[in-house]
Structure formats: C-alpha cells, structure tokens
Amino acid sequence: MNTIEQFNQYVMPSYGRYDLVMESGTGEAAMSEDGKRYIDFGSGIGTNSLGYCSEEWVDAVCGQARRLQHTSNYYYTKVQADFAKALCETAGYTNMFFGNSGAEANECAIKIARKYSFDKYGKGRHNIITLVNSFHGRTLCTLSATGQDVFHNYFFPFVEGFVNVEANNIDDLRAKLDDTVCAVMFEYIQGEGGVMPLEQGFVDEIFKLCAEKDVLTIADEVQTGVGRTGKFLAGDSFGRKADLTTLAKGLAGGIPIGVCLAGEKCSRVLTAGTHGSTFGGNPICCAGGMAVLNKVNSEGFLDEVAAKGNYIREKLLKCGEVNSVSGMGLMIGIELKTKKAGDVVKAALDKGLLLLTAKTKVRLLPPLTISYEEIDEGLEILTGILNG
Ligand SMILES: *Cc1c(COP(=O)(O)O)cnc(C)c1O
C-alpha cells in the first residue's frame, strides 16, 4: 500500500487533498516523497513563517525538546514567561492566554468578552457581532461566530448569540449594535473570505461605537498577525488596537499555538478556574515562537515583508489575466479574469509551485523570509500558467 492509500484507509476524509506526499523542506522549498521540489507560496496556510526548518528555529525547538517538553499549567517555566513578555511587548498588550490553535484563541476572546460584560452589567448582554464572510474557526462556537452560511449545516444546534453585520456597511453596524451586544469581532483582512480588507472608515466606526457603549473590540489576527501584512499586527496599519487580539497560524513557525492578547481593560477578566488548556503554552511551541519573534523583530524585517509584497503585486498587475490584487504585505489575493483559481492551483502543482485559494481568488501566503530569487522563480511559474 502506498502512503496515500494507507492514509485514506486510516484517516477520516474531512479534507480535499492533492495527490502529493510531502517529505522534507529547506528554506522556501518542499520536497515530495518522489523527490520533486516545490516552491512554497502557501507556507502551510501561513504557518511556516520562517520557511522550512530554518536553522535558528530548529535549534530553538530541538534545544527545548531536549531540556523540557511539557510540564502542565500547575507550574511555571522560563521559556513561557520570556515568550509571553516578548509577545506582549511586541504587540503592545498587557497580558495573554495560551492555547493551541486559532479557534481556541478565538474561543478565549469570546469567553473574555462575555465574562467582561457579565461581571460589569449582569445578564442579557452576551451577543457578539461578527461580519458576513468572516472565518473564525471550526469548533462549534467559532463556526457559529463565522459569518458564512455554508458552515452552518449538519451540526445543529449551533452556539447562540452571534449577530452578523455586512462588512463595510456602517448603517448595518449601527442598527445591530444595541444593548444586547458585548463585543464586535472582525478580521482586518478577511482571509478565508477572499483576502478582503475592511475599509478604514468602517474600522473607525467600529472603534468609535464600541468605545461609546463599552463594547469590546476583538481583532481576529490569526491569519493577518505576526508580520504577515508588513506590520506586526494588521491593526497597526489601520492605526487601531483592539481590546482583544487573537494570533495563531504563523506565531510559532509551524507548530501548534494560539494566543489571546488582552489590553489593560480585559486583562483581569479570566480568574483561576475560568479557562484552561492542557497543552496551552507548551514550552516547545513557546521556543519556536521566540525564534519567530526574534526574526520578525530584527532590524528592517517587516519593511522587507512589505517591500516583497509590493514587488509581487507589481509583477502580478503586469499580467493580463490578473484583474486585481488585494491584501497587504505577503498576504495576497489574486482576482482572475477568465481562469478558475482551483485550476491554476492544480496546474502550478504540476510545475512545482504550491499555491492556495480563497473563495474565487488565488491566494499567496509565502514564508515571511522568502528570497527575491524564490519569488521570481515562483512568479515565473505562476505568470506562465496565467498567460498560457
Ligand atoms: C485559520 C483561521 C482561524 C482558525 O485557526 P485554526 O488554527 O485552524 O483553529 C481562525 N481565524 C482566522 C482569521 C483564520 O485565518
């Protein structure tokens, strides 16, 4: 039995997968079991932020695995304390909660928002506004939060208390932000929703109305955070800091982590016994996260991410098949004129380039460390397919 047959016999078929077995990777390229090299413009959906197996990341992770792999959250470890300090200082937040995924980070933010409101105002103020076309995760609660009907099947009953507002529709926001609402949750750039940035005016209105009504802002930066957009947080580009920000995907360079960052206002909502996670704050993941932060915080790194993003955008816009390019930094959505995104991804796979889709667009989330050489190599394949 080959790897694919064996896998499919023993693993539930909940994903549509390509017929490709990955074996190893170095830098910006992955190698398949049959020895073919792939330039990676997807980085494991934005998780391998430093590319494959970069030396500093491997040293940090392996060093920690040899020292101490896990304790439990009954004890303290220095690597967690160091990582938490570095992350809070980098992101500009007071404190944080450790989980293992984006969905868990969002669950934490939702729990904090509801408890903040309950502690202060009592019952009846539990609703959370989320946006149409958003994506917040696959657990029952975060699916309920997700503003896309395609996700609201089979698993009834869903978690109550989510109200959807159309992105960039200020009237809709004003109409629904009543005294039953404790938080507004949003992605600055909707990732799974098709790399769709919010408009500055809409973001400003969210923060204005929320400040007036003591309603919390929750920025889901699971995809946009940790340098992806050319700033540490996408909120930095909008000149805004949400009360709660969630991070996950790229935070530990490709190993499981998810955090919920809190500003001063929400920093003492969770008290002993109100939330937890066995693996949350795993020391190996914290060590990986520290390697990512060291890199992202190094002199000029984020400017380079922005510059590489602009370079890719300019090249793509010269391609006749490209209708528009959305996103910021190295989070890029490509709207095509005639070709189907799924067909482009398949054709690219044949030619040794890994791409993603987001709705009808081709989506690029290359490693933040990608070199211009590899960008050119990947773009040559991509534009060749688009022009073909
Ligand atoms: C990927 C993603 C999530 C879910 O993260 P998981 O780690 O898969 O649970 C949540 N929100 C956004 C914006 C995401 O892109």
The ligand as a Tripos MOL2 file, in Angstrom:
@<TRIPOS>MOLECULE
LIG
   15    15     1     0     0
SMALL
NO_CHARGES

@<TRIPOS>ATOM
      1 C1         -7.1450   29.8530   10.2050 C.3       1 LIG1
      2 C2         -8.0190   30.8310   10.8840 C.ar      1 LIG1
      3 C3         -8.7030   30.5070   12.0650 C.ar      1 LIG1
      4 C4         -8.7130   29.1010   12.6470 C.3       1 LIG1
      5 O1         -7.4600   28.6980   13.0790 O.3       1 LIG1
      6 P1         -7.2170   27.1520   13.4790 P.3       1 LIG1
      7 O2         -5.8170   27.1330   13.9450 O.co2     1 LIG1
      8 O3         -7.4530   26.3520   12.2350 O.co2     1 LIG1
      9 O4         -8.1950   26.8180   14.5310 O.co2     1 LIG1
     10 C5         -9.4230   31.4910   12.6990 C.ar      1 LIG1
     11 N1         -9.4760   32.7470   12.2060 N.ar      1 LIG1
     12 C6         -8.8230   33.0930   11.0810 C.ar      1 LIG1
     13 C7         -8.8870   34.5100   10.6010 C.3       1 LIG1
     14 C8         -8.0850   32.1610   10.3790 C.ar      1 LIG1
     15 O5         -7.4740   32.5010    9.2330 O.3       1 LIG1
@<TRIPOS>BOND
     1     1     2 1
     2     2     3 ar
     3     2    14 ar
     4     3     4 1
     5     3    10 ar
     6     4     5 1
     7     5     6 1
     8     6     7 2
     9     6     8 1
    10     6     9 1
    11    10    11 ar
    12    11    12 ar
    13    12    13 1
    14    12    14 ar
    15    14    15 1
@<TRIPOS>SUBSTRUCTURE
     1 LIG1         1 GROUP 0 **** ****
